Amino acid sequence: MSDDNQRRATIQDHAAFLAGRHDFQTDIEMLAASDLVGTILETVMLATDMRFAAVARVTADRWVACRTVDEVNFGLAEGDEIEIGSTFCQSVRETSTKVLFNDVATDDIYGNHPIATKFGIVSYASIPIHRSDGSFFGTLCAIDTEPRDVKAPRAVAMLEMFAEVIGRGLETEERLEAQERLVAQERELTRIQEEFVAVLGHDLRNPVAALDAGLRQLDREPLTDKARRVLPLMRASLQRMNDLIDNIMLHATARLGGGIRILASPDAPLAESLTQVVEELRAAAPEREIALDLAFDRPVACDAPRIAQAVSNLLSNALRHGTPGTPITLSGAIRGSEVTITIANHGPPIPGALRQKLFEPYQRGTQTRGEGLGLGLYIAASIAAAHGGRIELGCEDGITRFTLSLPMLSPLG
C-alpha cells in the first residue's frame, strides 16, 4: 500500500468523534466544548464577512476539524478530516506563516490554486496556532466562496490575536484536565487505601480474639511468679491492639460510608458501658489509678457502645500522656440539658498549636512514644458530633481535661 493510501485509510470523520474513538478525541472535545472558541469563530465571521470559520488540529500528516461554524455548507463538522495535502495548512505548519487571499482569481501568490479550485474557495485565511511553549497545534481558518477583504490590516491583527488567545486557552484547558485527572487518581488511591485498611482491621480481629482466649485460659492455670508479672503486660498490649483495631475499623467505615452512624436508644446503659471500659483499662494498666464517679440521675438517649468507645479513646490518651504515678478521673453527670463526661489527668499543658489540630486524623502529640495512629481523639470527636455533641479541651493548674458533652433534648439517630 502506498503512503497516500495509508493516509487515506486512517482518515476519520464526525461519526468517529461522536462514537468517542477519534484519534484526536481529547483535542476535539476540549475545543468543541469551549464557549470562548465558539465566540471567537462567530466574531471572526462577523468581522470578516466570511461564512465559514474553524479551528483545525494539524500535524505532519493530518488535518482534523475540531470546531466549525459553517454557513456555506462545506459539510465539515467536528472530527471531519481532509487529506493534509489538500489543504493550505500544511504550508502554514511547515513555515509558521499565515496564508491569506481575498480573491483566488486575482491573487499574485495563490491565483487559481488547485486546492482552492477543488473546494470552490475564493477567499481564505489560515493563521497558525501555537501553544505557550511555542509548539504548533493547528490553525484558525476562515473561508468563503465569495471575495472578502481578509488581508485588511485590522482583520489580520484580529485573526492573529484570536489565534494567540486560542493557543493560551489550550494550555489552560490542558492544565485543568491534568489536574482533574490527578485529583481523580488521588481519590481512587485514597479509596483503595481505605478499603485495604478496613480489610486489614477486619482480618486482625481473629488472631487478636485467639490471643484473648489464650490469655483467659492461662489466667485459670497455676502461674509462676514471672508469669504473673508478664500476663498483665500481655493483657495491656492486647487491650491496646483491640483499641487500635476499633479505631481503624470505625475510621474506615466512616470514610467509606460517608460518616459515623449511631444507633441511639432512649434509655441507653451508659453507666454500665462506661464502667466496663474503666474495668478493662484498670486490668490492662494495674499500675495506674482510674477513679470513676458517675451520677446519671435520669435516662440518657445515646448509642452507649459508641460513647464507650469515645471514652475509651480519651482514657487511653490520658494513660499515655498523663504523668506516671498520678490518678486519672472519669466523671459523668447530667447538667441542665446536657450529659457531660470528663476525663482528667495530671501532666504538662498541651501546646496551643497542637490543640488546633488535636482532633484531626493522624495527629499525635510531640511527646508520644510512637504508639497509635493518631485516630483516637479524632474518632472520639466524630462520635460526639454524630450525637450532636462536642468535645472540649481545658488545661489548668497541671490538669488536662477532655469534656464530652451530649444534648439531652436533641433528636438522635
Disulfide bonds with the S-S distance in Angstrom:
none
